[in-house]
């Protein structure tokens, strides 16, 4: 979970820098890609957890 949070924070930081700094629009694109990867990884982890239930 910490890795996903770190990826989201990195994506937000890159996105802000890319949106605000002149000539660094590629950082905005990189930030969006990192954010999508973080969402994908979070979805994979959540999907794996829901399938593992301990029998009583």
JORAQUI-V645613 format. One record per pair of residues at least 12 apart in sequence whose C-alpha atoms are under 6 Angstrom apart, sorted by the first residue. I is the first residue (numbers start at 1). J is the second residue. D is the distance in whole Angstrom. If there is no record, write none. Layout:
I J D
I J D
This chain:
4 38 5
7 38 6
8 35 6
11 31 4
11 34 5
11 35 5
14 27 5
14 28 6
14 31 5
15 28 4
15 31 5
